[in-house]
Protein backbone atom coordinates (compact mmCIF):
# COMPACT_ATOMS: atom_id res chain seq x y z
CA UNK A 1 0.00 0.00 0.00
CA UNK A 2 1.42 3.36 -1.00
CA UNK A 3 0.29 6.25 1.16
CA UNK A 4 2.00 9.09 -0.65
CA UNK A 5 3.79 9.82 -3.88
CA UNK A 6 7.42 8.77 -3.74
CA UNK A 7 9.99 11.53 -3.89
CA UNK A 8 13.15 11.09 -5.95
CA UNK A 9 15.77 10.08 -3.35
CA UNK A 10 19.07 11.90 -3.17
CA UNK A 11 22.32 10.29 -4.21
CA UNK A 12 23.50 7.88 -1.54
CA UNK A 13 26.60 8.47 0.56
CA UNK A 14 27.01 4.73 1.14
CA UNK A 15 26.47 5.26 4.88
CA UNK A 16 23.76 3.34 6.73
CA UNK A 17 22.67 4.78 10.08
CA UNK A 18 20.76 2.34 12.30
CA UNK A 19 19.05 3.88 15.32
CA UNK A 20 18.41 1.03 17.74
CA UNK A 21 20.94 -1.04 15.84
CA UNK A 22 22.00 -3.05 18.88
CA UNK A 23 18.52 -4.62 19.09
CA UNK A 24 17.29 -7.95 17.82
CA UNK A 25 16.47 -6.92 14.25
CA UNK A 26 19.00 -4.09 14.04
CA UNK A 27 21.99 -6.38 14.58
CA UNK A 28 21.08 -8.42 11.49
CA UNK A 29 20.50 -5.33 9.37
CA UNK A 30 24.03 -4.30 10.40
CA UNK A 31 25.43 -7.78 9.77
CA UNK A 32 24.10 -8.06 6.25
CA UNK A 33 25.03 -4.51 5.27
CA UNK A 34 28.57 -4.93 6.57
CA UNK A 35 28.94 -8.26 4.79
CA UNK A 36 28.27 -6.59 1.45
CA UNK A 37 30.82 -3.85 2.16
CA UNK A 38 28.62 -0.98 3.37
CA UNK A 39 29.58 1.64 5.96
CA UNK A 40 27.42 1.14 9.05
CA UNK A 41 26.90 3.42 12.05
CA UNK A 42 24.96 2.02 15.01
CA UNK A 43 23.28 4.66 17.17
CA UNK A 44 21.92 3.08 20.33
CA UNK A 45 21.78 3.47 24.11
CA UNK A 46 23.31 0.01 24.45
CA UNK A 47 26.37 -1.72 23.06
CA UNK A 48 26.49 -5.48 23.44
CA UNK A 49 29.39 -7.84 22.85
CA UNK A 50 28.76 -8.69 19.21
CA UNK A 51 31.27 -8.95 16.36
CA UNK A 52 29.49 -6.28 14.31
CA UNK A 53 31.29 -3.69 16.45
CA UNK A 54 34.63 -4.80 15.04
CA UNK A 55 33.48 -3.28 11.74
CA UNK A 56 30.69 -0.79 12.52
CA UNK A 57 31.05 2.57 14.24
CA UNK A 58 29.10 2.93 17.48
CA UNK A 59 27.61 6.18 18.80
CA UNK A 60 25.83 6.19 22.14
CA UNK A 61 22.44 7.77 21.49
CA UNK A 62 19.14 7.96 23.35
CA UNK A 63 16.62 8.90 20.66
CA UNK A 64 14.53 10.75 23.25
CA UNK A 65 17.30 13.35 23.39
CA UNK A 66 17.31 15.57 20.29
CA UNK A 67 20.88 16.74 20.89
CA UNK A 68 22.16 13.17 21.07
CA UNK A 69 20.38 12.34 17.82
CA UNK A 70 21.99 15.38 16.16
CA UNK A 71 25.39 14.24 17.45
CA UNK A 72 25.29 11.37 14.96
CA UNK A 73 26.08 13.92 12.25
CA UNK A 74 23.69 12.80 9.55
CA UNK A 75 24.67 13.71 6.01
CA UNK A 76 22.67 14.21 2.84
CA UNK A 77 22.35 10.84 1.14
CA UNK A 78 22.59 8.75 4.32
CA UNK A 79 20.25 5.76 4.53
CA UNK A 80 18.50 5.81 7.93
CA UNK A 81 16.73 2.98 9.78
CA UNK A 82 14.71 3.57 12.94
CA UNK A 83 14.61 0.36 14.97
CA UNK A 84 14.61 2.10 18.36
CA UNK A 85 11.78 0.86 20.54
CA UNK A 86 10.66 0.32 24.12
CA UNK A 87 9.59 -3.31 24.25
CA UNK A 88 6.48 -4.68 25.90
CA UNK A 89 8.48 -7.01 28.11
CA UNK A 90 9.10 -6.81 30.95
CA UNK A 91 5.48 -5.66 31.40
CA UNK A 92 4.90 -2.00 32.20
CA UNK A 93 2.36 -0.99 34.83
CA UNK A 94 -0.70 0.78 33.47
CA UNK A 95 0.09 4.14 35.07
CA UNK A 96 3.60 4.14 33.58
CA UNK A 97 2.79 3.13 30.00
CA UNK A 98 2.48 6.53 28.37
CA UNK A 99 5.86 7.63 29.73
CA UNK A 100 7.41 4.31 28.77
CA UNK A 101 6.31 4.20 25.13
CA UNK A 102 5.48 7.67 23.76
CA UNK A 103 8.83 9.41 24.37
CA UNK A 104 10.71 6.67 22.50
CA UNK A 105 8.27 5.90 19.70
CA UNK A 106 6.90 9.39 19.05
CA UNK A 107 9.39 11.96 20.34
CA UNK A 108 12.31 9.76 19.30
CA UNK A 109 10.97 9.35 15.77
CA UNK A 110 10.36 13.10 15.49
CA UNK A 111 13.91 13.80 16.70
CA UNK A 112 15.32 11.50 14.04
CA UNK A 113 13.17 13.03 11.31
CA UNK A 114 14.06 16.58 12.35
CA UNK A 115 17.75 15.67 12.17
CA UNK A 116 17.15 14.16 8.73
CA UNK A 117 15.44 17.31 7.48
CA UNK A 118 18.29 19.47 8.81
CA UNK A 119 20.87 17.25 7.08
CA UNK A 120 18.96 16.81 3.83
CA UNK A 121 18.44 13.06 4.35
CA UNK A 122 15.37 11.74 2.57
CA UNK A 123 15.19 7.94 3.11
CA UNK A 124 13.94 6.19 6.23
CA UNK A 125 12.93 2.63 7.06
CA UNK A 126 10.63 2.72 10.08
CA UNK A 127 9.56 -0.38 12.02
CA UNK A 128 6.12 -0.19 13.60
CA UNK A 129 3.87 -3.03 14.81
CA UNK A 130 0.72 -4.94 13.91
CA UNK A 131 -0.66 -3.67 17.23
CA UNK A 132 -1.68 -0.45 15.49
CA UNK A 133 -4.75 -2.34 14.21
CA UNK A 134 -6.16 -3.39 17.58
CA UNK A 135 -8.98 -5.92 17.41
CA UNK A 136 -9.75 -7.11 13.92
CA UNK A 137 -13.10 -5.97 12.56
CA UNK A 138 -12.88 -8.10 9.42
CA UNK A 139 -12.07 -11.75 8.68
CA UNK A 140 -8.35 -12.55 8.48
CA UNK A 141 -5.95 -11.92 6.92
CA UNK A 142 -5.81 -8.30 8.12
CA UNK A 143 -4.80 -5.89 5.31
CA UNK A 144 -2.74 -2.76 5.79
CA UNK A 145 -5.90 -0.77 5.02
CA UNK A 146 -7.55 -2.08 8.20
CA UNK A 147 -8.59 0.80 10.51
CA UNK A 148 -6.00 1.65 13.15
CA UNK A 149 -7.59 1.43 16.59
CA UNK A 150 -4.89 0.22 19.01
CA UNK A 151 -5.92 -1.31 22.33
CA UNK A 152 -3.32 0.17 24.68
CA UNK A 153 -0.34 2.48 24.97
CA UNK A 154 2.21 0.46 23.00
CA UNK A 155 0.09 0.30 19.87
CA UNK A 156 -1.17 3.84 20.43
CA UNK A 157 2.39 5.15 20.52
CA UNK A 158 3.26 3.27 17.34
CA UNK A 159 0.19 4.67 15.60
CA UNK A 160 1.29 8.15 16.67
CA UNK A 161 4.75 7.33 15.31
CA UNK A 162 3.21 6.47 11.94
CA UNK A 163 1.27 9.75 12.02
CA UNK A 164 4.56 11.62 12.52
CA UNK A 165 6.03 9.75 9.54
CA UNK A 166 3.08 10.81 7.38
CA UNK A 167 3.70 14.41 8.40
CA UNK A 168 7.35 14.23 7.31
CA UNK A 169 6.52 12.56 4.01
CA UNK A 170 4.92 15.89 3.16
CA UNK A 171 8.35 17.45 3.78
CA UNK A 172 9.97 15.27 1.11
CA UNK A 173 11.17 12.25 3.08
CA UNK A 174 10.48 8.79 1.65
CA UNK A 175 9.47 6.47 4.48
CA UNK A 176 8.87 2.72 4.26
CA UNK A 177 6.95 1.41 7.29
CA UNK A 178 6.90 -2.25 8.28
CA UNK A 179 4.41 -3.78 10.73
CA UNK A 180 5.78 -7.15 11.85
CA UNK A 181 3.92 -9.82 13.76
CA UNK A 182 5.80 -11.62 16.55
CA UNK A 183 9.48 -11.56 15.55
CA UNK A 184 11.17 -14.92 16.06
CA UNK A 185 14.71 -16.23 15.76
CA UNK A 186 17.76 -17.47 17.65
CA UNK A 187 18.17 -15.35 20.75
CA UNK A 188 14.52 -14.30 20.91
CA UNK A 189 13.05 -15.25 24.26
CA UNK A 190 10.92 -13.02 26.49
CA UNK A 191 8.11 -15.09 27.96
CA UNK A 192 8.90 -17.93 25.59
CA UNK A 193 11.23 -19.00 28.39
CA UNK A 194 8.18 -19.82 30.53
CA UNK A 195 6.68 -21.88 27.74
CA UNK A 196 9.95 -23.69 27.10
CA UNK A 197 10.41 -24.47 30.79
CA UNK A 198 6.97 -26.09 30.90
CA UNK A 199 7.79 -28.20 27.86
CA UNK A 200 11.20 -29.20 29.19
CA UNK A 201 9.64 -30.26 32.50
CA UNK A 202 6.86 -32.20 30.76
CA UNK A 203 4.15 -30.06 32.38
CA UNK A 204 0.78 -29.12 30.83
CA UNK A 205 0.89 -26.19 28.41
CA UNK A 206 -2.27 -24.05 28.57
CA UNK A 207 -3.74 -21.96 25.80
CA UNK A 208 -6.06 -19.01 26.30
CA UNK A 209 -9.17 -20.39 24.68
CA UNK A 210 -9.25 -23.58 22.63
CA UNK A 211 -5.99 -22.98 20.76
CA UNK A 212 -7.78 -23.41 17.42
CA UNK A 213 -7.00 -19.82 16.50
CA UNK A 214 -3.98 -18.88 14.41
CA UNK A 215 -1.19 -16.56 15.40
CA UNK A 216 1.65 -15.60 13.15
CA UNK A 217 5.39 -15.25 13.44
CA UNK A 218 7.98 -13.61 11.23
CA UNK A 219 11.68 -14.39 11.03
CA UNK A 220 14.16 -11.82 12.31
CA UNK A 221 16.16 -12.51 9.16
CA UNK A 222 13.19 -11.65 6.95
CA UNK A 223 12.68 -8.43 8.91
CA UNK A 224 16.29 -7.45 8.27
CA UNK A 225 16.22 -8.37 4.58
CA UNK A 226 13.03 -6.42 3.87
CA UNK A 227 14.43 -3.38 5.68
CA UNK A 228 17.58 -3.49 3.54
CA UNK A 229 15.64 -4.08 0.32
CA UNK A 230 13.39 -1.10 1.05
CA UNK A 231 16.47 1.06 1.51
CA UNK A 232 18.01 -0.23 -1.70
CA UNK A 233 14.84 0.69 -3.56
CA UNK A 234 14.81 4.27 -2.27
CA UNK A 235 12.32 3.70 0.58
CA UNK A 236 9.03 3.64 -1.32
CA UNK A 237 6.34 5.44 0.64
CA UNK A 238 4.00 2.87 2.09
CA UNK A 239 3.19 0.50 4.94
CA UNK A 240 3.52 -3.28 4.77
CA UNK A 241 2.76 -6.14 7.13
CA UNK A 242 5.45 -8.73 7.82
CA UNK A 243 4.36 -12.24 8.75
CA UNK A 244 4.57 -15.87 7.74
CA UNK A 245 2.18 -17.59 5.32
CA UNK A 246 0.17 -20.83 5.60
CA UNK A 247 -0.27 -20.46 9.35
CA UNK A 248 -1.19 -23.46 11.52
CA UNK A 249 -3.29 -23.15 14.67
CA UNK A 250 -1.72 -22.21 17.98
CA UNK A 251 -2.49 -25.72 19.23
CA UNK A 252 -0.71 -27.34 16.28
CA UNK A 253 2.36 -25.12 16.75
CA UNK A 254 2.56 -26.15 20.41
CA UNK A 255 2.09 -29.82 19.60
CA UNK A 256 4.92 -29.60 17.07
CA UNK A 257 7.17 -28.08 19.73
CA UNK A 258 6.29 -30.81 22.24
CA UNK A 259 7.01 -33.55 19.68
CA UNK A 260 10.29 -31.95 18.69
CA UNK A 261 11.34 -31.67 22.33
CA UNK A 262 10.40 -35.28 23.10
CA UNK A 263 8.35 -33.91 25.99
CA UNK A 264 5.44 -35.47 27.88
CA UNK A 265 3.62 -32.13 27.95
CA UNK A 266 0.06 -31.85 26.69
CA UNK A 267 -1.80 -28.82 25.36
CA UNK A 268 -4.63 -27.81 27.69
CA UNK A 269 -7.36 -25.34 26.62
CA UNK A 270 -8.64 -22.85 29.18
CA UNK A 271 -11.74 -20.62 29.27
CA UNK A 272 -10.56 -17.43 27.60
CA UNK A 273 -13.05 -15.16 29.36
CA UNK A 274 -11.90 -16.31 32.80
CA UNK A 275 -8.20 -15.99 32.08
CA UNK A 276 -8.68 -12.54 30.52
CA UNK A 277 -10.72 -11.44 33.53
CA UNK A 278 -7.91 -12.46 35.88
CA UNK A 279 -5.25 -10.75 33.76
CA UNK A 280 -7.37 -7.62 33.49
CA UNK A 281 -7.92 -7.47 37.23
CA UNK A 282 -4.23 -7.89 37.93
CA UNK A 283 -3.43 -5.15 35.42
CA UNK A 284 -5.92 -2.79 37.06
CA UNK A 285 -4.25 -3.46 40.41
CA UNK A 286 -0.80 -2.66 38.94
CA UNK A 287 0.20 -6.31 39.28
CA UNK A 288 0.60 -6.59 35.53
CA UNK A 289 1.54 -9.94 34.02
CA UNK A 290 0.40 -9.01 30.51
CA UNK A 291 -0.98 -5.79 29.08
CA UNK A 292 -4.37 -5.64 27.38
CA UNK A 293 -2.65 -5.66 23.99
CA UNK A 294 -1.14 -9.02 24.80
CA UNK A 295 -4.12 -10.87 26.24
CA UNK A 296 -7.13 -9.22 24.56
CA UNK A 297 -6.69 -11.04 21.24
CA UNK A 298 -5.06 -14.19 22.64
CA UNK A 299 -7.94 -16.39 21.48
CA UNK A 300 -8.67 -14.53 18.22
CA UNK A 301 -7.78 -15.81 14.76
CA UNK A 302 -5.24 -13.06 14.10
CA UNK A 303 -3.23 -13.18 10.86
CA UNK A 304 -2.02 -10.21 8.80
CA UNK A 305 -2.06 -10.07 5.02
CA UNK A 306 1.37 -9.97 3.37
CA UNK A 307 0.39 -10.41 -0.28
CA UNK A 308 1.01 -6.75 -1.15
CA UNK A 309 4.70 -7.39 -0.43
CA UNK A 310 4.82 -9.35 -3.68
CA UNK A 311 3.90 -6.29 -5.71
CA UNK A 312 6.25 -3.96 -3.85
CA UNK A 313 9.23 -6.26 -3.20
CA UNK A 314 8.62 -9.35 -5.33
CA UNK A 315 8.41 -11.79 -2.41
CA UNK A 316 6.87 -12.61 0.96
CA UNK A 317 8.55 -13.76 4.20
CA UNK A 318 9.85 -17.32 4.22
CA UNK A 319 9.74 -20.08 6.80
CA UNK A 320 6.89 -21.61 8.74
CA UNK A 321 5.69 -20.84 12.25
CA UNK A 322 6.62 -24.36 13.33
CA UNK A 323 10.17 -24.05 11.97
CA UNK A 324 10.64 -20.74 13.73
CA UNK A 325 9.55 -21.85 17.19
CA UNK A 326 11.60 -25.06 16.91
CA UNK A 327 14.68 -23.06 15.92
CA UNK A 328 14.14 -20.77 18.90
CA UNK A 329 13.73 -23.79 21.20
CA UNK A 330 16.96 -25.37 19.96
CA UNK A 331 18.80 -22.12 20.49
CA UNK A 332 17.43 -21.82 24.03
CA UNK A 333 18.61 -25.34 24.89
CA UNK A 334 22.11 -24.59 23.60
CA UNK A 335 22.36 -21.19 25.27
CA UNK A 336 20.85 -21.34 28.78
CA UNK A 337 22.72 -18.25 29.98
CA UNK A 338 20.32 -15.30 29.45
CA UNK A 339 23.19 -12.83 28.99
CA UNK A 340 24.71 -14.94 26.25
CA UNK A 341 21.32 -15.47 24.64
CA UNK A 342 20.63 -11.74 24.63
CA UNK A 343 23.80 -10.99 22.67
CA UNK A 344 23.61 -14.06 20.43
CA UNK A 345 24.81 -13.40 16.90
CA UNK A 346 24.10 -15.79 14.04
CA UNK A 347 26.59 -15.73 11.19
CA UNK A 348 26.17 -16.44 7.49
CA UNK A 349 28.70 -17.57 4.86
CA UNK A 350 28.67 -14.00 3.53
CA UNK A 351 29.48 -12.60 6.96
CA UNK A 352 32.27 -15.11 7.54
CA UNK A 353 33.76 -14.34 4.13
CA UNK A 354 33.74 -10.67 5.06
CA UNK A 355 34.83 -10.84 8.70
CA UNK A 356 36.78 -14.09 8.84
CA UNK A 357 36.31 -17.24 10.95
CA UNK A 358 37.19 -15.36 14.15
CA UNK A 359 33.90 -13.48 13.80
CA UNK A 360 31.92 -16.56 14.74
CA UNK A 361 30.17 -16.77 18.10
CA UNK A 362 28.54 -19.91 19.53
CA UNK A 363 25.06 -20.04 18.11
CA UNK A 364 22.66 -22.05 16.07
CA UNK A 365 22.72 -22.10 12.30
CA UNK A 366 20.78 -19.32 10.57
CA UNK A 367 17.27 -20.39 9.64
CA UNK A 368 13.83 -18.91 9.25
CA UNK A 369 12.75 -17.96 12.67
CA UNK A 370 10.73 -14.07 15.41
CA UNK A 371 10.68 -8.16 19.66
CA UNK A 372 8.82 -7.47 18.42
CA UNK A 373 9.58 -5.30 18.72
CA UNK A 374 6.33 -5.72 17.92
CA UNK A 375 3.53 -8.24 17.52
CA UNK A 376 0.99 -9.90 19.73
CA UNK A 377 2.61 -12.95 21.24
CA UNK A 378 0.75 -16.23 21.74
CA UNK A 379 3.48 -17.90 23.70
CA UNK A 380 3.53 -15.01 26.14
CA UNK A 381 -0.18 -15.43 26.64
CA UNK A 382 0.01 -19.20 27.05
CA UNK A 383 2.83 -19.04 29.53
CA UNK A 384 1.26 -16.32 31.60
CA UNK A 385 -2.01 -18.23 31.81
CA UNK A 386 -0.10 -20.64 34.03
CA UNK A 387 1.39 -17.80 36.08
CA UNK A 388 -2.07 -16.56 36.99
CA UNK A 389 -3.43 -19.89 38.17
C-alpha positions in Angstrom: 0.0 0.0 0.0 1.4 3.4 -1.0 0.3 6.2 1.2 2.0 9.1 -0.7 3.8 9.8 -3.9 7.4 8.8 -3.7 10.0 11.5 -3.9 13.1 11.1 -5.9 15.8 10.1 -3.3 19.1 11.9 -3.2 22.3 10.3 -4.2 23.5 7.9 -1.5 26.6 8.5 0.6 27.0 4.7 1.1 26.5 5.3 4.9 23.8 3.3 6.7 22.7 4.8 10.1 20.8 2.3 12.3 19.1 3.9 15.3 18.4 1.0 17.7 20.9 -1.0 15.8 22.0 -3.1 18.9 18.5 -4.6 19.1 17.3 -7.9 17.8 16.5 -6.9 14.2 19.0 -4.1 14.0 22.0 -6.4 14.6 21.1 -8.4 11.5 20.5 -5.3 9.4 24.0 -4.3 10.4 25.4 -7.8 9.8 24.1 -8.1 6.2 25.0 -4.5 5.3 28.6 -4.9 6.6 28.9 -8.3 4.8 28.3 -6.6 1.5 30.8 -3.8 2.2 28.6 -1.0 3.4 29.6 1.6 6.0 27.4 1.1 9.0 26.9 3.4 12.0 25.0 2.0 15.0 23.3 4.7 17.2 21.9 3.1 20.3 21.8 3.5 24.1 23.3 0.0 24.4 26.4 -1.7 23.1 26.5 -5.5 23.4 29.4 -7.8 22.9 28.8 -8.7 19.2 31.3 -9.0 16.4 29.5 -6.3 14.3 31.3 -3.7 16.4 34.6 -4.8 15.0 33.5 -3.3 11.7 30.7 -0.8 12.5 31.1 2.6 14.2 29.1 2.9 17.5 27.6 6.2 18.8 25.8 6.2 22.1 22.4 7.8 21.5 19.1 8.0 23.3 16.6 8.9 20.7 14.5 10.8 23.2 17.3 13.3 23.4 17.3 15.6 20.3 20.9 16.7 20.9 22.2 13.2 21.1 20.4 12.3 17.8 22.0 15.4 16.2 25.4 14.2 17.5 25.3 11.4 15.0 26.1 13.9 12.3 23.7 12.8 9.6 24.7 13.7 6.0 22.7 14.2 2.8 22.3 10.8 1.1 22.6 8.7 4.3 20.2 5.8 4.5 18.5 5.8 7.9 16.7 3.0 9.8 14.7 3.6 12.9 14.6 0.4 15.0 14.6 2.1 18.4 11.8 0.9 20.5 10.7 0.3 24.1 9.6 -3.3 24.3 6.5 -4.7 25.9 8.5 -7.0 28.1 9.1 -6.8 31.0 5.5 -5.7 31.4 4.9 -2.0 32.2 2.4 -1.0 34.8 -0.7 0.8 33.5 0.1 4.1 35.1 3.6 4.1 33.6 2.8 3.1 30.0 2.5 6.5 28.4 5.9 7.6 29.7 7.4 4.3 28.8 6.3 4.2 25.1 5.5 7.7 23.8 8.8 9.4 24.4 10.7 6.7 22.5 8.3 5.9 19.7 6.9 9.4 19.0 9.4 12.0 20.3 12.3 9.8 19.3 11.0 9.4 15.8 10.4 13.1 15.5 13.9 13.8 16.7 15.3 11.5 14.0 13.2 13.0 11.3 14.1 16.6 12.4 17.7 15.7 12.2 17.2 14.2 8.7 15.4 17.3 7.5 18.3 19.5 8.8 20.9 17.3 7.1 19.0 16.8 3.8 18.4 13.1 4.4 15.4 11.7 2.6 15.2 7.9 3.1 13.9 6.2 6.2 12.9 2.6 7.1 10.6 2.7 10.1 9.6 -0.4 12.0 6.1 -0.2 13.6 3.9 -3.0 14.8 0.7 -4.9 13.9 -0.7 -3.7 17.2 -1.7 -0.5 15.5 -4.8 -2.3 14.2 -6.2 -3.4 17.6 -9.0 -5.9 17.4 -9.8 -7.1 13.9 -13.1 -6.0 12.6 -12.9 -8.1 9.4 -12.1 -11.7 8.7 -8.3 -12.6 8.5 -6.0 -11.9 6.9 -5.8 -8.3 8.1 -4.8 -5.9 5.3 -2.7 -2.8 5.8 -5.9 -0.8 5.0 -7.6 -2.1 8.2 -8.6 0.8 10.5 -6.0 1.6 13.2 -7.6 1.4 16.6 -4.9 0.2 19.0 -5.9 -1.3 22.3 -3.3 0.2 24.7 -0.3 2.5 25.0 2.2 0.5 23.0 0.1 0.3 19.9 -1.2 3.8 20.4 2.4 5.2 20.5 3.3 3.3 17.3 0.2 4.7 15.6 1.3 8.2 16.7 4.8 7.3 15.3 3.2 6.5 11.9 1.3 9.8 12.0 4.6 11.6 12.5 6.0 9.7 9.5 3.1 10.8 7.4 3.7 14.4 8.4 7.3 14.2 7.3 6.5 12.6 4.0 4.9 15.9 3.2 8.4 17.4 3.8 10.0 15.3 1.1 11.2 12.2 3.1 10.5 8.8 1.6 9.5 6.5 4.5 8.9 2.7 4.3 6.9 1.4 7.3 6.9 -2.3 8.3 4.4 -3.8 10.7 5.8 -7.1 11.9 3.9 -9.8 13.8 5.8 -11.6 16.5 9.5 -11.6 15.5 11.2 -14.9 16.1 14.7 -16.2 15.8 17.8 -17.5 17.7 18.2 -15.4 20.7 14.5 -14.3 20.9 13.0 -15.3 24.3 10.9 -13.0 26.5 8.1 -15.1 28.0 8.9 -17.9 25.6 11.2 -19.0 28.4 8.2 -19.8 30.5 6.7 -21.9 27.7 9.9 -23.7 27.1 10.4 -24.5 30.8 7.0 -26.1 30.9 7.8 -28.2 27.9 11.2 -29.2 29.2 9.6 -30.3 32.5 6.9 -32.2 30.8 4.1 -30.1 32.4 0.8 -29.1 30.8 0.9 -26.2 28.4 -2.3 -24.0 28.6 -3.7 -22.0 25.8 -6.1 -19.0 26.3 -9.2 -20.4 24.7 -9.3 -23.6 22.6 -6.0 -23.0 20.8 -7.8 -23.4 17.4 -7.0 -19.8 16.5 -4.0 -18.9 14.4 -1.2 -16.6 15.4 1.6 -15.6 13.2 5.4 -15.3 13.4 8.0 -13.6 11.2 11.7 -14.4 11.0 14.2 -11.8 12.3 16.2 -12.5 9.2 13.2 -11.6 6.9 12.7 -8.4 8.9 16.3 -7.5 8.3 16.2 -8.4 4.6 13.0 -6.4 3.9 14.4 -3.4 5.7 17.6 -3.5 3.5 15.6 -4.1 0.3 13.4 -1.1 1.0 16.5 1.1 1.5 18.0 -0.2 -1.7 14.8 0.7 -3.6 14.8 4.3 -2.3 12.3 3.7 0.6 9.0 3.6 -1.3 6.3 5.4 0.6 4.0 2.9 2.1 3.2 0.5 4.9 3.5 -3.3 4.8 2.8 -6.1 7.1 5.5 -8.7 7.8 4.4 -12.2 8.7 4.6 -15.9 7.7 2.2 -17.6 5.3 0.2 -20.8 5.6 -0.3 -20.5 9.3 -1.2 -23.5 11.5 -3.3 -23.2 14.7 -1.7 -22.2 18.0 -2.5 -25.7 19.2 -0.7 -27.3 16.3 2.4 -25.1 16.8 2.6 -26.1 20.4 2.1 -29.8 19.6 4.9 -29.6 17.1 7.2 -28.1 19.7 6.3 -30.8 22.2 7.0 -33.5 19.7 10.3 -31.9 18.7 11.3 -31.7 22.3 10.4 -35.3 23.1 8.3 -33.9 26.0 5.4 -35.5 27.9 3.6 -32.1 27.9 0.1 -31.8 26.7 -1.8 -28.8 25.4 -4.6 -27.8 27.7 -7.4 -25.3 26.6 -8.6 -22.8 29.2 -11.7 -20.6 29.3 -10.6 -17.4 27.6 -13.1 -15.2 29.4 -11.9 -16.3 32.8 -8.2 -16.0 32.1 -8.7 -12.5 30.5 -10.7 -11.4 33.5 -7.9 -12.5 35.9 -5.3 -10.7 33.8 -7.4 -7.6 33.5 -7.9 -7.5 37.2 -4.2 -7.9 37.9 -3.4 -5.1 35.4 -5.9 -2.8 37.1 -4.3 -3.5 40.4 -0.8 -2.7 38.9 0.2 -6.3 39.3 0.6 -6.6 35.5 1.5 -9.9 34.0 0.4 -9.0 30.5 -1.0 -5.8 29.1 -4.4 -5.6 27.4 -2.7 -5.7 24.0 -1.1 -9.0 24.8 -4.1 -10.9 26.2 -7.1 -9.2 24.6 -6.7 -11.0 21.2 -5.1 -14.2 22.6 -7.9 -16.4 21.5 -8.7 -14.5 18.2 -7.8 -15.8 14.8 -5.2 -13.1 14.1 -3.2 -13.2 10.9 -2.0 -10.2 8.8 -2.1 -10.1 5.0 1.4 -10.0 3.4 0.4 -10.4 -0.3 1.0 -6.7 -1.1 4.7 -7.4 -0.4 4.8 -9.3 -3.7 3.9 -6.3 -5.7 6.3 -4.0 -3.8 9.2 -6.3 -3.2 8.6 -9.4 -5.3 8.4 -11.8 -2.4 6.9 -12.6 1.0 8.6 -13.8 4.2 9.8 -17.3 4.2 9.7 -20.1 6.8 6.9 -21.6 8.7 5.7 -20.8 12.2 6.6 -24.4 13.3 10.2 -24.1 12.0 10.6 -20.7 13.7 9.6 -21.9 17.2 11.6 -25.1 16.9 14.7 -23.1 15.9 14.1 -20.8 18.9 13.7 -23.8 21.2 17.0 -25.4 20.0 18.8 -22.1 20.5 17.4 -21.8 24.0 18.6 -25.3 24.9 22.1 -24.6 23.6 22.4 -21.2 25.3 20.8 -21.3 28.8 22.7 -18.3 30.0 20.3 -15.3 29.5 23.2 -12.8 29.0 24.7 -14.9 26.2 21.3 -15.5 24.6 20.6 -11.7 24.6 23.8 -11.0 22.7 23.6 -14.1 20.4 24.8 -13.4 16.9 24.1 -15.8 14.0 26.6 -15.7 11.2 26.2 -16.4 7.5 28.7 -17.6 4.9 28.7 -14.0 3.5 29.5 -12.6 7.0 32.3 -15.1 7.5 33.8 -14.3 4.1 33.7 -10.7 5.1 34.8 -10.8 8.7 36.8 -14.1 8.8 36.3 -17.2 11.0 37.2 -15.4 14.1 33.9 -13.5 13.8 31.9 -16.6 14.7 30.2 -16.8 18.1 28.5 -19.9 19.5 25.1 -20.0 18.1 22.7 -22.0 16.1 22.7 -22.1 12.3 20.8 -19.3 10.6 17.3 -20.4 9.6 13.8 -18.9 9.3 12.8 -18.0 12.7 10.7 -14.1 15.4 10.7 -8.2 19.7 8.8 -7.5 18.4 9.6 -5.3 18.7 6.3 -5.7 17.9 3.5 -8.2 17.5 1.0 -9.9 19.7 2.6 -13.0 21.2 0.7 -16.2 21.7 3.5 -17.9 23.7 3.5 -15.0 26.1 -0.2 -15.4 26.6 0.0 -19.2 27.0 2.8 -19.0 29.5 1.3 -16.3 31.6 -2.0 -18.2 31.8 -0.1 -20.6 34.0 1.4 -17.8 36.1 -2.1 -16.6 37.0 -3.4 -19.9 38.2 
